[in-house]
Amino acid sequence: MGSSASDSAGGGRGLLFPAVAAVLALVLVGANPSAACYPRVFSFGDSLADTGNYRFVYVNDTSAPVLRPPYGETFFHRATGRFSDGRILLDFIAEELGLPFVRPYLSGRSAENFAFGANFAVGGATALGPDFFRARGFDMGDQVHLDMEMKWFRELLDLLCPSDLSACSDIMNQSLFMVGEIGGNDYNIPLWSRMPYKTVRTFTPSVIAKISSTITELIELGAKTLVVPGNLPIGCVPSYLTTFKSNKKEDYEPDTGCIGWLNDFSRYHNKLLKKEIKKLRKRHPAVTIIYADYYGAAMEIFLFPNRYGIDYPLVACCGGGGTYGISATAICGYGDYNVCGTPKTYGSWDGTHPTEAAYKAIARGLLQGTYTQPPIFTTTSSCAKLAELGSSAEYKALSDL
């Protein structure tokens, strides 16, 4: 990741799509913004939500596999900067809300480019800044983090309402804000570097505090509806299953084959996050803060994979082989890697990120099931489509984290 975010972001803004791209996006995805549940979506997060900012932040990292095939092969038939074989969760949510795909912020330059919102998520982003980790003897490098994404958002508000930020009040109170998923890389990078688990676990309160302060900042700017996702079950992720492979049967969940103690860690993060959201709701009773249970929605895949047509829930479609589809000598798009013939039957795309099929299943659980609290279809009276989805919900939450 050659250049710093601050240097390369400016360069990336020179490689800009014309305003007509927004119109083309509508044609491509069949969206009808005039009938949308929300007029726009603003998204923050990491690679699970990145729709293309990575290429603009790390302009010198031309060798990054995500910037070339086989990434994007399933839906777009080209690499778009999404860390998957096709659409990601944010794409499915935008489609169901009646909006085009959420535009990467760093790909636009005019107010017209962001008529339907903007996405600030970047692959590799953390909740906490690099100084937090350096103070604890771990150098993350100059990763994008939530404070940087919020800085970009403020810059966008200056673009949309150059004379007076108060003129953006309608934009703020009518839009849907996706605050995450974020925080996963605050744990992933140290854990994969073999930092002791007990040390990494101590980061969680700080991660939650940063997410909370970001939510508060957005509310102070006028946000009225925010979706805050929890973390996925990392014990079911092939890269973790490979790194922490164990000969002890008791380390694995009998129903899923996932590593139990890692899933316990995800639940710990989510428990603290839900507790913090509860506090925020009390402080801001006029604001709707929705908890998105990514963990519960994803666990449906690992418990009942056949329900979603997934035959290999714990195996990467694209990678270097081995029990979980990945190896130390080859990764998806780099080295002597393999690509499966049917990504829709796999739970993981590259060993770290879900396939389009898995993202679609998670989105279904959020929009049709009971994995948003409160249910997302109850948060707006102007969205008949969401209400219809809610009334046809087929799935029940496995547990209340």
C-alpha positions, -999 to 999 in steps of 0.1 A, spaced: 0 0 0 24 26 -13 12 61 -8 -5 76 21 -43 81 21 -40 118 22 -16 120 -7 -33 95 -30 -69 105 -23 -63 138 -40 -48 120 -70 -77 96 -71 -102 125 -73 -86 133 -107 -98 100 -121 -134 109 -119 -165 95 -135 -189 120 -152 -222 129 -137 -240 108 -162 -226 78 -143 -254 82 -118 -280 79 -146 -262 49 -161 -262 32 -127 -300 35 -125 -303 18 -159 -279 -9 -149 -296 -19 -116 -331 -10 -125 -335 14 -95 -363 39 -92 -350 67 -69 -383 85 -71 -399 56 -53 -370 49 -30 -374 43 8 -347 69 15 -335 94 -11 -298 86 -4 -275 63 16 -242 73 32 -219 44 42 -188 41 64 -167 10 70 -140 -14 57 -137 -39 29 -170 -55 37 -187 -22 26 -161 -8 1 -177 -3 -34 -145 10 -50 -126 36 -28 -96 13 -23 -82 19 -58 -83 57 -52 -67 56 -18 -39 33 -27 -32 45 -62 3 30 -62 -8 -4 -51 -15 -15 -87 -7 -52 -78 -36 -55 -53 -56 -85 -64 -89 -68 -57 -83 -44 -86 -82 -72 -112 -101 -104 -121 -113 -128 -108 -127 -102 -84 -161 -91 -97 -165 -119 -121 -200 -130 -110 -221 -99 -114 -200 -71 -129 -178 -93 -150 -149 -70 -141 -130 -59 -110 -148 -29 -94 -128 -27 -62 -153 -47 -43 -138 -75 -21 -160 -102 -35 -169 -121 -67 -199 -97 -72 -222 -76 -52 -217 -69 -15 -242 -64 13 -245 -27 7 -254 -33 -29 -283 -56 -20 -295 -31 6 -294 -2 -19 -313 -23 -44 -341 -32 -19 -343 5 -9 -349 14 -46 -315 32 -50 -286 27 -74 -254 12 -60 -238 36 -35 -211 55 -52 -175 55 -38 -168 90 -25 -133 92 -40 -147 86 -75 -167 118 -77 -161 155 -77 -194 173 -82 -226 175 -61 -245 158 -90 -222 127 -85 -237 122 -50 -274 127 -57 -281 93 -41 -255 93 -14 -219 83 -10 -198 55 3 -167 63 24 -157 27 33 -122 16 23 -107 -19 23 -84 -24 53 -100 5 73 -100 5 111 -122 22 136 -92 34 156 -64 55 143 -28 42 139 -16 61 170 -37 39 192 -19 8 180 16 24 180 11 33 216 6 -4 223 37 -15 204 20 -25 171 24 -5 139 -7 -8 116 8 15 90 -12 45 77 -45 27 74 -77 46 67 -98 49 99 -132 63 109 -119 98 117 -106 100 81 -139 88 67 -158 114 88 -134 140 74 -143 130 39 -180 132 49 -176 167 61 -159 176 29 -189 162 10 -213 183 31 -192 214 22 -196 204 -15 -233 198 -12 -240 229 9 -211 253 2 -226 284 16 -243 271 48 -241 236 63 -276 242 78 -289 240 43 -280 203 44 -305 196 72 -329 179 48 -301 157 34 -291 146 69 -325 139 83 -339 121 53 -309 99 45 -300 64 58 -266 61 74 -247 28 75 -221 31 102 -201 0 95 -193 -28 96 -162 -14 112 -138 -26 138 -130 -60 123 -96 -49 111 -87 -35 146 -87 -72 156 -79 -90 123 -45 -75 116 -31 -79 152 -45 -115 155 -31 -126 121 2 -111 133 -1 -134 163 -6 -107 189 -19 -125 220 -57 -128 220 -60 -114 255 -42 -82 244 -64 -78 213 -96 -83 234 -86 -52 255 -90 -31 223 -128 -37 221 -140 -10 245 -119 16 226 -133 3 193 -169 6 206 -162 41 219 -149 52 185 -180 38 168 -202 56 194 -184 89 190 -189 87 152 -226 80 156 -228 110 179 -210 132 155 -234 122 127 -264 128 149 -251 163 158 -248 170 121 -285 161 117 -287 123 110 -320 108 121 -318 72 109 -286 51 114 -279 14 109 -250 1 130 -238 -34 121 -222 -58 145 -192 -81 136 -195 -113 116 -187 -147 132 -149 -146 126 -146 -182 138 -162 -193 105 -139 -173 83 -114 -196 63 -84 -174 70 -90 -177 108 -98 -214 105 -65 -219 88 -44 -196 110 -58 -210 142 -63 -246 131 -64 -269 161 -62 -306 169 -86 -301 199 -122 -311 190 -135 -288 218 -121 -257 200 -148 -262 173 -185 -256 174 -202 -290 167 -230 -276 146 -209 -255 123 -173 -265 124 -164 -228 133 -138 -220 159 -158 -214 191 -135 -190 210 -132 -167 180 -170 -166 176 -171 -158 213 -149 -128 206 -173 -116 179 -202 -119 203 -183 -100 229 -178 -71 205 -214 -72 195 -226 -73 232 -206 -41 240 -219 -25 208 -255 -32 216 -251 -19 251 -236 13 237 -264 16 212 -289 13 240 -272 43 258 -272 63 226 -310 57 220 -317 71 255 -296 102 248 -312 108 214 -348 96 216 -358 114 184 -332 94 164 -336 59 151 -305 37 157 -309 3 142 -286 -26 153 -279 -49 123 -271 -84 135 -246 -94 109 -235 -123 132 -270 -138 135 -278 -134 98 -245 -150 88 -248 -179 112 -279 -189 93 -256 -198 64 -233 -219 86 -261 -237 104 -284 -242 74 -262 -238 42 -285 -259 20 -313 -234 26 -292 -209 5 -278 -234 -20 -243 -232 -4 -224 -265 -3 -191 -253 11 -199 -226 38 -164 -227 54 -143 -229 22 -129 -201 0 -139 -203 -37 -107 -184 -48 -74 -192 -31 -46 -217 -28 -64 -249 -19 -61 -268 14 -89 -277 38 -105 -242 38 -95 -232 3 -65 -210 12 -28 -214 17 2 -195 27 17 -196 -7 -12 -184 -28 -41 -160 -24 -70 -151 -46 -56 -132 -76 -19 -137 -66 5 -166 -70 -6 -201 -81 -42 -197 -70 -74 -216 -79 -109 -204 -86 -139 -226 -82 -164 -230 -110 -195 -221 -90 -189 -193 -65 -226 -193 -55 -221 -226 -37 -193 -213 -15 -196 -192 17 -163 -174 13 -149 -158 -18 -112 -153 -10 -108 -167 25 -116 -134 42 -147 -119 25 -180 -136 17 -192 -145 -18 -220 -126 -34 -243 -155 -26 -234 -152 11 -239 -114 11 -273 -119 -5 -283 -144 22 -272 -120 50 -291 -91 33 -322 -113 31 -319 -120 69 -316 -82 76 -344 -71 53 -368 -100 55 -360 -115 88 -355 -104 124 -319 -94 122 -323 -57 125 -334 -43 159 -358 -25 155 -368 -41 122 -357 -19 94 -391 -21 77 -407 -4 108 -385 27 107 -401 45 78 -437 49 68 -429 59 32 -415 26 22 -441 1 10 -414 -22 -4 -398 -26 30 -431 -31 46 -439 -58 21 -406 -75 28 -412 -74 66 -447 -89 63 -432 -118 43 -404 -125 68 -396 -162 69 -368 -165 94 -365 -161 131 -334 -149 149 -313 -177 164 -306 -158 196 -305 -124 210 -268 -116 214 
